[in-house]
Amino acid sequence: MKEKQRSFYAAAEKQYQPFPKELFKAYGVKRGLRNEDETGVMAGLTAVGQVKGYYIEDGEKMPMEGHLKYRGYDIYDIVENCEREGRFGYEEVAFLLLFGELPNRETLQKFTELLGDLRALPEGFAEDMILKAPSANIMNKMARSVLAMYSYDDNPDETTVDNILRQSIELIARLPVMAAVGYQAKRHYHDGESMYLHVPQKHLSTAENLLYMLRPDNKYTRQEAEMLDALLMIQAEHGGGNNSAFTTRVVSSSGTDTYSAIAAAIGSLKGPKHGGANAKVMGMMNDIMANVSDWTDEEEVGAYIEKILRKEAYDGAGLIYGMGHAVYTYSDPRCILLKERAERLASNNPEWKKEFDLYAMVERLTPECFFKVKKNKKVMCANVDMYSGFVYKMLNIPPELYTPVFAVARIAGWSAHRLEETIGCSRIIRPAYKSIVEQKKYIPIEERS
């Protein structure tokens, strides 16, 4: 059987080859929906989130400090005010993204309580949908779990605002539980470790519940929960043009159900070019730590960065993961917020602080090394992936959960984009592709070689 399969695969490999890049230019095709200056092709309108990292002057792309806004509110103001007031903020962010306005104290309390009431998975769901078919990859298990929720919904297909909102709030509440149970199943059935299944607590925030369900003894510090909460707020939304949000909108535009759209978004986020990028940063940093003897020596660290850029080290791709972004130029506001809080948490442990300083050095040295190796003065900044994996590591969250936790945060933004696309746009997204194959005359089967 395998030999038969391999013969077909060999034939397919001849057919599927990369298109020459000059063909895209010749036919005016926007590869990756990007313009030649790397700005994104305008594909829609949104009032959910705004990402700004450059401006256009006299037809040229000009760098600027990065800005991220949720429903018009700056992410700095949201995160820093919640922190200053000593309260968890992800629930407020989820409400803001879904309803378009900041809740007052009473409304926020009711919304938080509603999420707490909805956290528990339907009866028998964990056993039948997760534990009986454990997955080595938790993102795939989460996508399957979301799709399975269709069978537990008495009204799964209606696309009114009220029904999509109901489904969205239920998924925002339950996705952390799906991630935690999926991880425990993977840990037990694939890794041969003990499995700890903890019931989510109604009175705890999303960040607290995640730590409570993942840790065998349920214990965590307030600082740890606040760090995870900040990360969830920062990753909740990033405009309609990122791959998973656009996936949500494309699938939603067909008129399909909420579960299909969100499962597709999870599949998009899983990719190493999108939500899985922080794992590439961690792998790269582990490689640097293993091959650089003195982490405080800028010359030695810089030389190794140059080696990676020359494709002589790490994965041979010639990339410094965590550096550069499709939109941000001078700065990524998510990275700035996360870096500040990561340094605070790292200060609790000398080994963490030593590692944090190495991350900061790689961030600082990369632009200069990039110019030296590539002879390119491209403006670049660290993106959120540079520090997110390190934060997860300090929180003792296993690598298998880095991208699932990202999905737990981003589902609020996906839900808002689904609502906006379904109600506000109501036209199926259907771009064109240029065919480059010549017309062929059909050959009867007896005449084929």
Backbone hydrogen bonds in HBPLUS format (Angstrom, degrees):
<---DONOR---> <-ACCEPTOR-->    atom                        ^
c    i                          cat <-CA-CA->   ^        H-A-AA   ^      H-
h    n   atom  resd res      DA  || num        DHA   H-A  angle D-A-AA Bond
n    s   type  num  typ     dist DA aas  dist angle  dist       angle   num
A0005-GLN N   A0001-MET O   3.01 MM   4  6.32 156.8  2.06 148.7 155.4     1
A0006-ARG N   A0002-LYS O   2.88 MM   4  6.10 158.2  1.93 147.5 153.3     2
A0007-SER N   A0003-GLU O   3.14 MM   4  6.40 149.4  2.23 146.1 152.9     3
A0008-PHE N   A0004-LYS O   3.38 MM   4  6.73 151.0  2.47 143.9 150.5     4
A0008-PHE N   A0005-GLN O   3.10 MM   3  5.32 121.8  2.45 100.4 114.4     5
A0009-TYR N   A0005-GLN O   2.97 MM   4  6.29 157.3  2.02 151.9 159.1     6
A0010-ALA N   A0006-ARG O   2.98 MM   4  6.18 156.1  2.04 150.4 155.2     7
A0011-ALA N   A0007-SER O   3.40 MM   4  6.60 151.8  2.49 135.8 142.0     8
A0012-ALA N   A0008-PHE O   3.02 MM   4  6.33 151.4  2.10 147.7 156.1     9
A0013-GLU N   A0009-TYR O   2.94 MM   4  6.21 149.2  2.04 151.0 158.8    10
A0015-GLN N   A0012-ALA O   2.92 MM   3  5.10 125.7  2.23 100.4 115.2    11
A0016-TYR N   A0012-ALA O   2.97 MM   4  6.26 160.5  2.01 162.7 167.5    12
A0023-LEU N   A0020-PRO O   3.01 MM   3  5.66 150.4  2.10 116.8 124.9    13
A0024-PHE N   A0021-LYS O   3.17 MM   3  5.58 129.1  2.44 106.3 117.3    14
A0026-ALA N   A0022-GLU O   2.91 MM   4  6.10 157.1  1.96 146.6 153.7    15
A0027-TYR N   A0023-LEU O   3.03 MM   4  6.19 152.7  2.10 150.5 155.4    16
A0029-VAL N   A0024-PHE O   2.78 MM   5  4.85 152.1  1.86 154.3 153.5    17
A0028-GLY N   A0025-LYS O   3.16 MM   3  4.99 156.4  2.21  98.6 105.8    18
A0033-LEU N   A0030-LYS O   2.80 MM   3  4.90 141.2  1.95 141.2 133.8    19
A0034-ARG N   A0031-ARG O   3.23 MM   3  5.83 141.8  2.39 111.5 118.2    20
A0041-VAL N   A0033-LEU O   2.99 MM   8  5.40 163.6  2.02 143.4 139.9    21
A0035-ASN N   A0039-THR O   2.77 MM   4  5.37 173.8  1.77 169.3 171.3    22
A0038-GLU N   A0035-ASN O   2.88 MM   3  5.17 154.7  1.94 119.3 121.2    23
A0071-ARG N   A0048-VAL O   2.67 MM  23  5.01 157.9  1.72 150.2 154.6    24
A0050-GLN N   A0069-LYS O   2.88 MM  19  5.07 152.5  1.96 144.5 149.8    25
A0069-LYS N   A0050-GLN O   2.92 MM  19  5.07 159.6  1.96 145.5 151.6    26
A0052-LYS N   A0067-HIS O   2.93 MM  15  5.09 168.2  1.95 154.1 155.3    27
A0067-HIS N   A0052-LYS O   2.79 MM  15  5.09 152.6  1.87 149.5 155.9    28
A0055-TYR N   A0062-MET O   2.88 MM   7  5.22 153.3  1.95 144.9 153.8    29
A0062-MET N   A0055-TYR O   2.69 MM   7  5.22 164.9  1.72 165.3 170.4    30
A0057-GLU N   A0060-GLU O   2.86 MM   3  5.24 157.4  1.91 150.2 153.3    31
A0060-GLU N   A0057-GLU O   2.94 MM   3  5.24 164.0  1.96 112.9 118.0    32
A0075-ILE N   A0068-LEU O   2.91 MM   7  5.78 160.9  1.95 169.5 163.4    33
A0070-TYR N   A0073-TYR O   2.79 MM   3  5.13 152.4  1.86 152.7 148.8    34
A0073-TYR N   A0070-TYR O   2.86 MM   3  5.13 167.6  1.87 121.0 122.1    35
A0077-ASP N   A0074-ASP O   3.07 MM   3  5.42 116.0  2.50 104.9 118.7    36
A0078-ILE N   A0074-ASP O   3.17 MM   4  6.54 158.1  2.22 152.5 158.9    37
A0079-VAL N   A0075-ILE O   3.03 MM   4  6.13 177.2  2.03 155.9 155.8    38
A0080-GLU N   A0076-TYR O   2.92 MM   4  5.87 165.1  1.94 152.7 157.4    39
A0081-ASN N   A0077-ASP O   3.00 MM   4  5.77 152.6  2.08 137.1 144.3    40
A0082-CYS N   A0078-ILE O   3.16 MM   4  6.27 166.0  2.18 149.2 153.1    41
A0083-GLU N   A0079-VAL O   3.03 MM   4  6.19 158.3  2.08 146.8 153.4    42
A0084-ARG N   A0080-GLU O   2.87 MM   4  5.96 155.9  1.92 140.8 147.9    43
A0085-GLU N   A0081-ASN O   2.93 MM   4  6.08 150.3  2.02 147.6 155.0    44
A0087-ARG N   A0082-CYS O   3.10 MM   5  5.53 175.2  2.10 156.9 157.1    45
A0086-GLY N   A0083-GLU O   3.09 MM   3  5.08 155.3  2.15 100.5 108.0    46
A0092-GLU N   A0089-GLY O   3.05 MM   3  5.21 119.4  2.43 101.7 116.6    47
A0093-VAL N   A0089-GLY O   3.01 MM   4  6.33 157.6  2.06 156.5 163.2    48
A0094-ALA N   A0090-TYR O   2.88 MM   4  6.17 159.9  1.93 154.2 159.2    49
A0095-PHE N   A0091-GLU O   3.03 MM   4  6.26 158.7  2.08 144.8 150.2    50
A0096-LEU N   A0092-GLU O   2.88 MM   4  6.10 163.3  1.91 151.1 155.9    51
A0097-LEU N   A0093-VAL O   2.91 MM   4  6.12 165.0  1.93 156.3 159.4    52
A0098-LEU N   A0094-ALA O   3.04 MM   4  6.16 159.0  2.08 146.8 152.6    53
A0099-PHE N   A0095-PHE O   2.84 MM   4  5.83 171.5  1.85 160.2 162.8    54
A0100-GLY N   A0096-LEU O   2.73 MM   4  4.99 136.8  1.91 134.7 142.0    55
A0108-LEU N   A0104-ASN O   2.90 MM   4  6.03 166.3  1.92 163.1 167.3    56
A0109-GLN N   A0105-ARG O   2.99 MM   4  6.13 153.7  2.06 143.6 150.7    57
A0110-LYS N   A0106-GLU O   3.07 MM   4  6.36 156.2  2.13 146.7 152.4    58
A0111-PHE N   A0107-THR O   2.93 MM   4  6.17 159.4  1.97 151.2 157.1    59
A0112-THR N   A0108-LEU O   2.85 MM   4  6.01 161.0  1.89 151.3 156.5    60
A0113-GLU N   A0109-GLN O   2.95 MM   4  6.12 154.7  2.02 144.2 151.2    61
A0114-LEU N   A0110-LYS O   2.91 MM   4  6.12 149.7  2.00 143.1 151.7    62
A0115-LEU N   A0111-PHE O   3.01 MM   4  6.34 158.4  2.05 150.3 155.0    63
A0116-GLY N   A0112-THR O   3.04 MM   4  6.31 154.5  2.10 143.1 150.3    64
A0117-ASP N   A0113-GLU O   2.89 MM   4  6.17 152.6  1.96 149.3 156.5    65
A0118-LEU N   A0114-LEU O   3.07 MM   4  6.28 137.8  2.25 144.0 155.1    66
A0118-LEU N   A0115-LEU O   3.18 MM   3  5.16 129.7  2.45  94.0 107.1    67
A0125-PHE N   A0122-PRO O   2.98 MM   3  5.39 163.6  2.01 133.5 136.4    68
A0128-ASP N   A0124-GLY O   2.93 MM   4  5.97 171.9  1.94 157.2 159.9    69
A0129-MET N   A0125-PHE O   2.78 MM   4  5.44 163.5  1.81 151.8 157.4    70
A0130-ILE N   A0126-ALA O   3.17 MM   4  5.12 141.4  2.33 119.2 127.7    71
A0131-LEU N   A0126-ALA O   2.84 MM   5  6.14 170.3  1.85 166.1 169.5    72
A0132-LYS N   A0127-GLU O   3.09 MM   5  6.08 131.6  2.33 148.8 158.8    73
A0133-ALA N   A0130-ILE O   3.34 MM   3  5.54 146.8  2.46 101.8 110.9    74
A0141-LYS N   A0137-ASN O   3.28 MM   4  6.63 153.5  2.36 142.5 150.2    75
A0142-MET N   A0138-ILE O   2.81 MM   4  6.05 152.3  1.89 148.9 156.1    76
A0143-ALA N   A0139-MET O   2.96 MM   4  6.23 158.6  2.00 148.6 154.1    77
A0144-ARG N   A0140-ASN O   2.98 MM   4  6.19 160.4  2.02 146.8 152.1    78
A0145-SER N   A0141-LYS O   2.87 MM   4  6.04 151.8  1.95 143.0 151.5    79
A0146-VAL N   A0142-MET O   2.86 MM   4  6.11 157.0  1.91 151.0 156.6    80
A0147-LEU N   A0143-ALA O   3.02 MM   4  6.27 163.7  2.05 149.0 153.3    81
A0148-ALA N   A0144-ARG O   2.87 MM   4  6.07 148.5  1.97 143.8 153.2    82
A0149-MET N   A0145-SER O   3.14 MM   4  6.43 131.2  2.39 139.7 151.1    83
A0149-MET N   A0146-VAL O   3.11 MM   3  5.27 137.7  2.30 100.1 111.7    84
A0150-TYR N   A0147-LEU O   3.16 MM   3  5.77 156.0  2.22 112.9 119.4    85
A0151-SER N   A0148-ALA O   3.01 MM   3  5.71 140.2  2.17 117.4 125.1    86
A0152-TYR N   A0149-MET O   2.98 MM   3  5.10 145.9  2.10 103.1 113.7    87
A0153-ASP N   A0150-TYR O   3.27 MM   3  5.31 165.3  2.29 107.5 110.1    88
A0164-ILE N   A0160-THR O   3.01 MM   4  6.20 170.3  2.02 158.6 161.4    89
A0165-LEU N   A0161-VAL O   2.89 MM   4  5.97 159.2  1.93 153.2 159.7    90
A0166-ARG N   A0162-ASP O   2.97 MM   4  6.17 158.4  2.02 143.8 149.7    91
A0167-GLN N   A0163-ASN O   3.01 MM   4  6.26 168.9  2.02 152.4 154.6    92
A0168-SER N   A0164-ILE O   2.83 MM   4  5.95 155.4  1.89 146.9 154.6    93
A0169-ILE N   A0165-LEU O   2.92 MM   4  6.10 167.2  1.94 158.1 160.0    94
A0170-GLU N   A0166-ARG O   3.08 MM   4  6.28 159.7  2.12 149.2 155.0    95
A0171-LEU N   A0167-GLN O   2.98 MM   4  6.22 155.9  2.04 146.8 153.2    96
A0172-ILE N   A0168-SER O   2.85 MM   4  6.10 158.2  1.89 153.4 159.8    97
A0173-ALA N   A0169-ILE O   3.05 MM   4  6.21 153.3  2.12 144.2 150.7    98
A0174-ARG N   A0170-GLU O   2.95 MM   4  6.12 150.2  2.04 143.9 152.5    99
A0175-LEU N   A0171-LEU O   2.84 MM   4  5.57 154.5  1.91 152.4 154.0   100
A0177-VAL N   A0174-ARG O   2.97 MM   3  5.25 121.0  2.33 105.3 120.4   101
A0178-MET N   A0174-ARG O   2.95 MM   4  6.30 159.3  2.00 158.4 165.1   102
A0179-ALA N   A0175-LEU O   2.94 MM   4  6.16 157.4  1.99 152.1 157.7   103
A0180-ALA N   A0176-PRO O   2.98 MM   4  6.19 160.1  2.02 144.1 149.3   104
A0181-VAL N   A0177-VAL O   2.88 MM   4  6.05 172.6  1.89 158.7 160.3   105
A0182-GLY N   A0178-MET O   2.86 MM   4  5.81 154.9  1.93 141.0 149.3   106
A0183-TYR N   A0179-ALA O   2.93 MM   4  6.09 149.6  2.02 143.8 151.6   107
A0184-GLN N   A0180-ALA O   3.01 MM   4  6.29 160.5  2.05 147.2 152.4   108
A0185-ALA N   A0181-VAL O   2.91 MM   4  6.14 156.2  1.96 151.9 158.0   109
A0186-LYS N   A0182-GLY O   3.03 MM   4  6.20 157.6  2.08 142.4 148.6   110
A0187-ARG N   A0183-TYR O   2.80 MM   4  5.98 165.0  1.82 155.6 160.1   111
A0188-HIS N   A0184-GLN O   3.02 MM   4  6.17 151.2  2.11 141.6 148.5   112
A0189-TYR N   A0185-ALA O   2.88 MM   4  5.89 163.1  1.90 157.4 159.5   113
A0190-HIS N   A0186-LYS O   2.95 MM   4  5.21 149.9  2.04 133.7 142.0   114
A0193-GLU N   A0187-ARG O   3.02 MM   6  5.58 166.0  2.04 143.8 141.9   115
A0192-GLY N   A0188-HIS O   3.09 MM   4  4.85 132.5  2.33 115.2 122.6   116
A0204-LEU N   A0201-GLN O   3.22 MM   3  5.61 161.9  2.26 112.4 117.9   117
A0209-ASN N   A0205-SER O   2.86 MM   4  6.00 161.7  1.89 151.3 156.7   118
A0210-LEU N   A0206-THR O   3.04 MM   4  6.26 156.2  2.10 148.0 153.9   119
A0211-LEU N   A0207-ALA O   3.25 MM   4  6.56 167.2  2.27 153.1 154.8   120
A0212-TYR N   A0208-GLU O   2.84 MM   4  5.98 159.0  1.88 152.4 159.5   121
A0213-MET N   A0209-ASN O   2.86 MM   4  5.97 158.2  1.90 152.4 156.5   122
A0214-LEU N   A0210-LEU O   3.05 MM   4  6.14 144.5  2.18 145.4 154.8   123
A0215-ARG N   A0211-LEU O   3.18 MM   4  6.08 152.4  2.26 148.0 152.3   124
A0218-ASN N   A0215-ARG O   3.02 MM   3  4.97 159.2  2.07 107.3 113.9   125
A0225-ALA N   A0221-THR O   3.09 MM   4  6.42 163.2  2.12 152.9 156.7   126
A0226-GLU N   A0222-ARG O   2.91 MM   4  6.13 157.0  1.96 151.7 158.3   127
A0227-MET N   A0223-GLN O   2.92 MM   4  6.08 149.5  2.02 144.5 152.7   128
A0228-LEU N   A0224-GLU O   3.02 MM   4  6.33 162.2  2.05 151.9 155.8   129
A0229-ASP N   A0225-ALA O   2.87 MM   4  6.03 154.3  1.94 144.4 152.5   130
A0230-ALA N   A0226-GLU O   2.96 MM   4  6.13 155.7  2.02 144.2 149.7   131
A0231-LEU N   A0227-MET O   3.09 MM   4  6.39 154.7  2.16 144.3 151.2   132
A0232-LEU N   A0228-LEU O   2.92 MM   4  6.21 155.4  1.98 150.8 157.3   133
A0233-MET N   A0229-ASP O   2.98 MM   4  6.26 157.2  2.03 149.9 155.7   134
A0234-ILE N   A0230-ALA O   2.96 MM   4  6.16 162.3  1.99 150.8 155.5   135
A0235-GLN N   A0231-LEU O   3.04 MM   4  6.18 145.4  2.17 145.4 154.0   136
A0236-ALA N   A0233-MET O   3.38 MM   3  5.31 167.0  2.40 103.4 107.0   137
A0413-GLY N   A0236-ALA O   3.13 MM 177  5.62 125.5  2.44 157.3 158.9   138
A0246-PHE N   A0242-ASN O   2.88 MM   4  5.99 164.7  1.91 165.4 170.7   139
A0247-THR N   A0243-ASN O   2.88 MM   4  6.01 147.6  1.99 138.5 148.1   140
A0248-THR N   A0244-SER O   2.94 MM   4  6.18 156.6  2.00 142.4 148.0   141
A0249-ARG N   A0245-ALA O   3.01 MM   4  6.33 153.4  2.08 144.5 151.4   142
A0250-VAL N   A0246-PHE O   2.80 MM   4  6.04 160.5  1.83 154.3 159.6   143
A0251-VAL N   A0247-THR O   2.94 MM   4  6.08 178.6  1.94 160.2 160.6   144
A0252-SER N   A0248-THR O   2.88 MM   4  5.89 156.5  1.93 141.8 149.8   145
A0253-SER N   A0249-ARG O   2.87 MM   4  5.88 145.7  1.98 142.2 150.6   146
A0254-SER N   A0251-VAL O   3.21 MM   3  5.66 155.4  2.27 108.9 115.9   147
A0255-GLY N   A0252-SER O   2.92 MM   3  5.53 164.2  1.94 120.2 125.6   148
A0261-ALA N   A0257-ASP O   3.28 MM   4  6.58 159.4  2.32 149.3 154.9   149
A0262-ILE N   A0258-THR O   2.96 MM   4  6.18 166.2  1.98 159.0 162.0   150
A0263-ALA N   A0259-TYR O   3.00 MM   4  5.98 156.9  2.06 142.6 149.4   151
A0264-ALA N   A0260-SER O   3.10 MM   4  6.21 152.3  2.18 140.2 147.4   152
A0265-ALA N   A0261-ALA O   3.09 MM   4  6.39 150.1  2.19 141.1 149.2   153
A0266-ILE N   A0262-ILE O   3.00 MM   4  6.30 152.8  2.08 147.4 154.1   154
A0267-GLY N   A0263-ALA O   3.06 MM   4  6.37 154.3  2.13 144.8 151.5   155
A0268-SER N   A0264-ALA O   3.01 MM   4  6.35 146.9  2.12 145.0 154.1   156
A0269-LEU N   A0265-ALA O   2.92 MM   4  6.19 162.7  1.95 153.0 157.1   157
A0270-LYS N   A0266-ILE O   3.05 MM   4  6.21 140.7  2.21 145.4 155.2   158
A0271-GLY N   A0268-SER O   3.17 MM   3  5.84 150.1  2.27 115.2 121.8   159
A0275-GLY N   A0269-LEU O   2.97 MM   6  4.62 118.9  2.35 118.1 134.8   160
A0274-HIS N   A0271-GLY O   2.94 MM   3  5.38 160.1  1.98 115.2 121.8   161
A0276-GLY N   A0271-GLY O   3.00 MM   5  5.46 159.1  2.04 141.6 136.3   162
A0277-ALA N   A0274-HIS O   3.28 MM   3  5.75 162.2  2.31 117.7 119.3   163
A0279-ALA N   A0276-GLY O   3.20 MM   3  5.70 140.9  2.36 109.7 119.2   164
A0280-LYS N   A0277-ALA O   2.98 MM   3  5.17 125.0  2.29 100.1 114.4   165
A0281-VAL N   A0277-ALA O   3.13 MM   4  6.57 148.7  2.23 147.9 156.8   166
A0282-MET N   A0278-ASN O   3.00 MM   4  6.29 160.1  2.04 145.4 150.2   167
A0283-GLY N   A0279-ALA O   2.96 MM   4  6.19 158.4  2.01 144.8 150.6   168
A0284-MET N   A0280-LYS O   2.96 MM   4  6.13 158.9  2.01 145.4 151.1   169
A0285-MET N   A0281-VAL O   2.83 MM   4  6.07 164.3  1.85 156.8 161.1   170
A0286-ASN N   A0282-MET O   2.89 MM   4  6.04 156.8  1.94 148.2 154.7   171
A0287-ASP N   A0283-GLY O   3.04 MM   4  6.23 147.5  2.15 139.6 148.5   172
A0288-ILE N   A0284-MET O   2.91 MM   4  6.27 153.4  1.98 149.5 156.9   173
A0289-MET N   A0285-MET O   2.85 MM   4  6.08 164.6  1.88 152.4 156.4   174
A0290-ALA N   A0286-ASN O   3.00 MM   4  6.13 140.9  2.15 138.1 148.2   175
A0291-ASN N   A0287-ASP O   3.12 MM   4  6.24 133.8  2.34 140.5 151.8   176
A0291-ASN N   A0288-ILE O   3.17 MM   3  5.24 134.1  2.39  97.5 109.8   177
A0292-VAL N   A0288-ILE O   2.86 MM   4  5.74 131.9  2.10 155.7 163.0   178
A0297-ASP N   A0294-ASP O   3.13 MM   3  5.48 166.6  2.15 114.2 118.4   179
A0301-VAL N   A0297-ASP O   2.96 MM   4  6.18 170.5  1.97 160.2 163.2   180
A0302-GLY N   A0298-GLU O   2.78 MM   4  5.74 161.0  1.81 143.9 150.5   181
A0303-ALA N   A0299-GLU O   2.94 MM   4  6.03 153.0  2.01 141.5 148.8   182
A0304-TYR N   A0300-GLU O   3.13 MM   4  6.38 149.4  2.22 143.0 150.5   183
A0305-ILE N   A0301-VAL O   2.96 MM   4  6.29 153.0  2.04 150.9 158.9   184
A0306-GLU N   A0302-GLY O   2.99 MM   4  6.25 158.4  2.03 148.4 153.9   185
A0307-LYS N   A0303-ALA O   3.03 MM   4  6.26 142.8  2.17 135.1 145.4   186
A0308-ILE N   A0304-TYR O   2.97 MM   4  6.32 152.0  2.05 148.0 154.4   187
A0309-LEU N   A0305-ILE O   2.95 MM   4  6.28 158.7  2.00 150.1 156.2   188
A0310-ARG N   A0306-GLU O   2.93 MM   4  6.16 138.0  2.10 141.5 152.6   189
A0312-GLU N   A0307-LYS O   2.92 MM   5  5.27 161.1  1.96 165.5 159.6   190
A0311-LYS N   A0308-ILE O   2.96 MM   3  5.09 156.4  2.02 109.7 114.1   191
A0316-GLY N   A0313-ALA O   3.37 MM   3  5.85 166.4  2.39 131.4 130.7   192
A0323-MET N   A0320-ILE O   3.27 MM   3  5.96 147.7  2.38 137.9 139.5   193
A0383-ASN N   A0322-GLY O   2.82 MM  61  5.43 163.4  1.84 142.1 146.7   194
A0324-GLY N   A0381-CYS O   2.66 MM  57  5.22 172.3  1.66 156.7 159.5   195
A0335-CYS N   A0332-ASP O   2.94 MM   3  5.30 122.4  2.28 108.0 122.4   196
A0336-ILE N   A0332-ASP O   3.09 MM   4  6.47 156.7  2.15 154.8 162.0   197
A0337-LEU N   A0333-PRO O   3.06 MM   4  6.25 167.5  2.08 149.9 152.3   198
A0338-LEU N   A0334-ARG O   2.96 MM   4  6.07 160.1  2.00 144.7 150.9   199
A0339-LYS N   A0335-CYS O   2.74 MM   4  5.76 161.7  1.77 151.1 156.6   200
A0340-GLU N   A0336-ILE O   3.17 MM   4  6.29 164.6  2.20 147.4 150.7   201
A0341-ARG N   A0337-LEU O   3.37 MM   4  6.58 162.1  2.40 143.3 147.4   202
A0342-ALA N   A0338-LEU O   2.75 MM   4  5.89 149.8  1.84 151.2 161.1   203
A0343-GLU N   A0339-LYS O   2.97 MM   4  6.12 156.3  2.03 150.2 154.9   204
A0344-ARG N   A0340-GLU O   3.33 MM   4  6.61 151.8  2.41 137.3 144.4   205
A0345-LEU N   A0341-ARG O   3.06 MM   4  6.33 164.1  2.08 148.6 152.0   206
A0346-ALA N   A0342-ALA O   2.80 MM   4  5.96 158.7  1.85 150.3 157.1   207
A0347-SER N   A0343-GLU O   3.03 MM   4  6.13 135.5  2.24 140.2 150.2   208
A0347-SER N   A0344-ARG O   3.25 MM   3  5.30 133.3  2.48  94.7 106.8   209
A0348-ASN N   A0345-LEU O   3.18 MM   3  5.83 165.8  2.21 115.7 120.1   210
A0349-ASN N   A0346-ALA O   3.05 MM   3  5.74 169.9  2.06 123.1 126.3   211
A0353-LYS N   A0349-ASN O   2.92 MM   4  6.20 161.8  1.95 159.6 165.5   212
A0354-LYS N   A0350-PRO O   2.98 MM   4  6.17 153.8  2.05 143.0 149.7   213
A0355-GLU N   A0351-GLU O   3.06 MM   4  6.29 154.9  2.12 143.1 149.7   214
A0356-PHE N   A0352-TRP O   2.72 MM   4  6.00 159.6  1.76 155.4 161.9   215
A0357-ASP N   A0353-LYS O   2.94 MM   4  6.13 161.5  1.98 148.9 153.2   216
A0358-LEU N   A0354-LYS O   3.26 MM   4  6.54 142.1  2.41 136.3 145.6   217
A0358-LEU N   A0355-GLU O   3.08 MM   3  5.12 123.9  2.41  96.2 110.6   218
A0359-TYR N   A0355-GLU O   3.05 MM   4  6.45 157.0  2.11 152.4 158.3   219
A0360-ALA N   A0356-PHE O   2.93 MM   4  6.26 163.0  1.96 157.0 161.4   220
A0361-MET N   A0357-ASP O   2.93 MM   4  6.11 144.6  2.06 137.2 146.9   221
A0362-VAL N   A0358-LEU O   2.93 MM   4  6.23 159.6  1.97 154.3 158.7   222
A0363-GLU N   A0359-TYR O   2.98 MM   4  6.28 158.9  2.03 151.0 157.1   223
A0364-ARG N   A0360-ALA O   2.97 MM   4  6.18 154.7  2.04 142.7 149.4   224
A0365-LEU N   A0361-MET O   2.86 MM   4  6.01 160.1  1.90 157.0 161.4   225
A0366-THR N   A0362-VAL O   3.08 MM   4  5.84 149.8  2.18 146.4 151.6   226
A0369-CYS N   A0365-LEU O   3.06 MM   4  6.25 164.1  2.08 158.5 163.5   227
A0370-PHE N   A0366-THR O   2.73 MM   4  5.82 157.7  1.78 161.8 168.2   228
A0371-PHE N   A0367-PRO O   3.11 MM   4  6.32 155.9  2.17 143.3 148.5   229
A0372-LYS N   A0368-GLU O   3.03 MM   4  6.27 155.8  2.09 145.3 152.3   230
A0373-VAL N   A0369-CYS O   2.98 MM   4  6.18 157.3  2.03 152.2 156.8   231
A0374-LYS N   A0370-PHE O   2.74 MM   4  5.60 160.0  1.78 150.7 157.2   232
A0375-LYS N   A0371-PHE O   2.78 MM   4  4.60 134.3  1.99 122.2 130.2   233
A0386-MET N   A0383-ASN O   3.00 MM   3  5.79 158.9  2.04 124.7 130.4   234
A0388-SER N   A0384-VAL O   3.18 MM   4  6.18 146.8  2.30 149.5 159.3   235
A0391-VAL N   A0387-TYR O   2.95 MM   4  6.22 151.1  2.03 152.5 160.8   236
A0392-TYR N   A0388-SER O   2.97 MM   4  6.31 162.1  2.01 153.0 157.3   237
A0393-LYS N   A0389-GLY O   2.93 MM   4  6.18 153.4  2.00 144.5 152.2   238
A0394-MET N   A0390-PHE O   2.98 MM   4  6.30 155.9  2.03 147.2 152.6   239
A0395-LEU N   A0391-VAL O   2.97 MM   4  6.24 141.9  2.12 146.8 158.1   240
A0395-LEU N   A0392-TYR O   3.10 MM   3  5.00 123.3  2.44  91.8 106.8   241
A0397-ILE N   A0392-TYR O   2.93 MM   5  5.17 171.3  1.94 155.2 152.3   242
A0396-ASN N   A0393-LYS O   2.98 MM   3  5.03 157.2  2.04 106.6 111.6   243
A0401-LEU N   A0398-PRO O   2.88 MM   3  5.65 162.8  1.91 126.5 132.3   244
A0402-TYR N   A0399-PRO O   3.14 MM   3  5.30 167.0  2.15 110.7 114.8   245
A0405-VAL N   A0401-LEU O   2.90 MM   4  5.92 158.4  1.95 150.8 154.9   246
A0406-PHE N   A0402-TYR O   3.25 MM   4  6.52 148.7  2.36 137.9 146.6   247
A0406-PHE N   A0403-THR O   3.03 MM   3  4.87 115.3  2.47  94.3 110.6   248
A0407-ALA N   A0403-THR O   2.95 MM   4  6.34 150.4  2.04 150.7 159.0   249
A0408-VAL N   A0404-PRO O   2.93 MM   4  6.29 149.0  2.02 145.0 153.7   250
A0409-ALA N   A0405-VAL O   3.09 MM   4  6.43 147.8  2.20 145.2 152.7   251
A0410-ARG N   A0406-PHE O   2.88 MM   4  6.12 165.2  1.90 153.4 157.8   252
A0411-ILE N   A0407-ALA O   3.03 MM   4  5.92 137.5  2.22 150.4 155.1   253
A0413-GLY N   A0410-ARG O   3.00 MM   3  5.34 116.7  2.42 107.5 121.7   254
A0414-TRP N   A0410-ARG O   2.97 MM   4  6.29 164.8  1.99 159.2 164.1   255
A0415-SER N   A0411-ILE O   2.96 MM   4  6.00 159.7  2.00 142.0 147.1   256
A0416-ALA N   A0412-ALA O   3.19 MM   4  6.46 154.5  2.26 143.0 149.3   257
A0417-HIS N   A0413-GLY O   2.98 MM   4  6.26 159.5  2.03 153.6 159.2   258
A0418-ARG N   A0414-TRP O   2.83 MM   4  6.11 149.6  1.92 150.5 159.6   259
A0419-LEU N   A0415-SER O   3.05 MM   4  6.30 164.2  2.07 148.8 152.2   260
A0420-GLU N   A0416-ALA O   2.98 MM   4  6.18 163.3  2.01 148.2 153.1   261
A0421-GLU N   A0417-HIS O   2.87 MM   4  5.96 162.0  1.90 147.7 152.5   262
A0422-THR N   A0418-ARG O   2.90 MM   4  5.93 168.2  1.91 153.6 157.4   263
A0423-ILE N   A0419-LEU O   2.94 MM   4  5.89 167.1  1.96 150.8 154.8   264
A0424-GLY N   A0420-GLU O   2.69 MM   4  4.99 136.0  1.88 125.2 140.1   265
A0425-CYS N   A0421-GLU O   3.27 MM   4  5.03 146.9  2.39 113.8 121.0   266
A0426-SER N   A0421-GLU O   3.17 MM   5  6.46 158.6  2.22 165.3 170.9   267
A0447-GLU N   A0444-PRO O   2.91 MM   3  5.57 150.9  2.00 120.4 129.1   268
A0448-ARG N   A0445-ILE O   3.37 MM   3  5.41 162.6  2.40 103.0 108.1   269
